[in-house]
């Protein structure tokens, strides 16, 4: 279980999280939505200890993340896969080498075992024959799938997805959605997904939380969020412009 409890985080004078609290239950996919720049990525970086809160608690499986030693933090990170927004692949490495990076860093498997694990991960994302190719040879959607393969090669308990469908066409986005659902249903992975894409949020989420002004504005099942009466949440999920924006439209339009 992941718990963020009354988390505050500022960068200089900019206050990003102001009492952010959220529980992620085992086996679910929690989707965090919200406007650009509201701190969604900042929130999930606390889960893996990439950031520390100014105050509040971040707890994963009963362990308070900011209080872990370096060794304990590395052990925790071995249980958490992180899929970056733009895949973050190394261009000079083959796909197989990219997927194997985390496994080699752990220094727990033989090369034969790493080879097997890499190919299993690529099979799971429906890319069985790309291990010898380079990132530049793949489409954007394929690179995103490699990013997921790299995360699942570690056989994590949790996967954090940062804007997994950004920049993809609708068909490719749907493929990524299906992969995230597969990770939950086939591997039992607990997921946290950051997205602006409400179609994706409704498809992959078991619950959805909206981050607004530094804290959770609303959290609930897909149906609860879809039918909320909260005007701020409705404005976001329906993609409505603000009243001010509507009033500023030229009269001729």
N, C-alpha and C positions, 0 to 999 in steps of 0.2 A: 504493500500500500504506500502511496505517496501522499504526503500532507504538507501543504504550505499554510502556515498559521500566522495571520496578522503580519505579513511581510512588508517591510518598508525598504525602498531602495531609491537613492538619489545619485545623480552624477553632477557634482558641483551644485549649482542652484536649481538644476532641473530635477523635479521630483517625479519619479516614474511609477513606482508602486507605493501605494498609500493604504496599507491595511489589507493586502491581497491574501485571501484565504480560500483554499480549494483542496478537497480530498479526491484522490483518484483511486478507485477500488480495483483490486486485482481482477484481471480478465476483461475489463471494459476498455473502450476507446473514448477518451475524453477529448472533445474538440474545443479549443479556445479560439473564439472569434473576437473581433474588435477592430476599430479604426487603425490605420497606419500610424506608427509612432506611439501607440498607447502602452507598449511594454510587454507584448506577448512573448517575444523571443527572450527578453530579459527575464521574465518569469521562469521559463523552462531551463534557462542556463543555471539557475540556482539549484535545480534538481541534481545536476552532475557536478556541482561545485565549481563551475566556471566563473560564477559570481557568488559573492557572499552578501547576505542581507545586512542592511544597517541595523535593523532590529527585526524580531520575529523568529519563527522556527521553520526549518525545512527538514522534514523527516522522511526517510525512505527505509522501509522495512524495519522501523523502530530505531534507526540510526539517525542522529542529528548531524546532517551533512557538514555544516561549518565547523563542527568540533572534531571531525575525523582527522587522524594523522595522515600524512602523505600516502603511506602504505595502505591504510584503510580506505582512503579515497580511491586509489587505483583499483582496489578489490571491488568497490562499489561500482565504479565505471565499467568494469568487466561485465556487469549484469545489466548495463544500460546501453542500448544502441542509439546513435544520434544520426539522423538523416538530415544533412544540411540543405539549405534552400536551393543552392546551385550545384548540388552533388559533391562539390569540393574534391574532385578527382585530380590526381597528379598526372599531368599530360605526358610526362616522360616515362611513366610506368605503364605496363600492359594492364588490361582489365583484371586479369588474374592477380597481378602483383598488387593492384589497388585493393582488391577484395581481401587479400592475404595480410595486409599491413597490420591490422589489429591483432591477428593471430600470431604473427611473428614477434610483435612487441611483447606479447604475454610470455613467450618462450616456454610454452608448456606442451606443444605438439611437435612431432617430427615433421619433416618436409612432406613425407608421404601422407600423413594425417592432414596437414594443411591443404595439400593438393585435393584430397577428397572433400574436405569441408568447403573449399572454394567452389568446386564443381557442384556440390549439393546446393549451395546458396544460389548460384547462377541458374540452376534448374528451377528452383523455387520461384524465381522472378521471370521465368520463361526466356532466359538468355543462355541456353546451354552451350553455344558454340562461339562465344566471343572472348574467351579467356586470353587469347593471343593477340587480340586487336588492341588498339590504343583509343583513348577517349575521343580524340578528334575524328575518329572514323565512325562514331555513333551519333545518333540523333539525340536531341535534348531529352526526349522521353526515355530513351534507352539508358542515357547517363543517370537519370533519376532512378531507374530500376537497378542499376549497378550500385548506386548509393544505398539502396535498401538491402541489396545482397551483401554489401560490406558490413552493414549493421547486423544482419541476421546470422552471418558467418560466426559471430561470437556467441551465438545461441543465447541471446539476452532474455532477461525476464521482462524488461521494459524497452520500448522503442519510442524516442521522441522525434517527431516529424516536423520540421520547420518549413512551412509553405511548400508542401510536396508537389502541388499542381501549378505553381506559379509559372507563367510563360508557356504553358502547354495548350495545345488545341483540345477541344472538348472530348474527342475520341481517346486521345492519349491520356487525358486527365481521368477518364473513366477506367482506363487500364490501371493507372496508379491506385485509384480508389479500390479496385478489386484486389490488388495486391495487399493493400493495408487490411482489408477484410480477411484475406487469406491468412495473413500473419496472426490475426486474432483467433480465427476459427481452427486453423490447422496446427499452429505452433503454440497457441495459448498465450500469446504475447499481449501484455497490457500496453496500450498506446496512448500517447498524448500528441495531439495534432494541432498545429498552429495554422490557421487558414483564413483567407478572406472569401473563399469560394463557398457560398452557401449550398450549392448543389452537392459539392463534395462533402461538406459538413453533414448534410442530411443523409448522405449515402453511407458514410463510414462511422459516424458517431453513435455511441450508445447513450451518451449524454453530451450536452453542449453548455459551455459557460461563456458569458460575454464579459470581457474586461473593459471597463469604462472608468475614466478618471482615477486610475490606480488601484481599483478594487473590482471584485466580481459584482457586476450589476444584476445578473440573473444566471441561474444554473438549473438545468432540468433535462428531461428526455427530449428527443427530437420533436415529438408531438407537443410537448409543453412549450418548447421554445417557438415552434412554428405557429402556435396559436396564442402566444402571449399577448397580454393587453398593455404591456409596458411600452410607452411611446418611443423611448430611446432604442429599445431592442427592435421594435417593429420597423423603425426608420432604417436601421442597419440591415436587417435581414431582407427587407423589401427593396433596398437600394434607392430609397427616396432622397431627393435633395433636401437641404434645409429650407425652411420658410424664407430665410433671407436670400438664399440662392434663387428660389423661385421668383421672388419679388424683383430681383435684379436682372431677370431675363429681359431682353429687348422686347418691346411691345409688339413688334412686327412678326415675332416668331410664333 
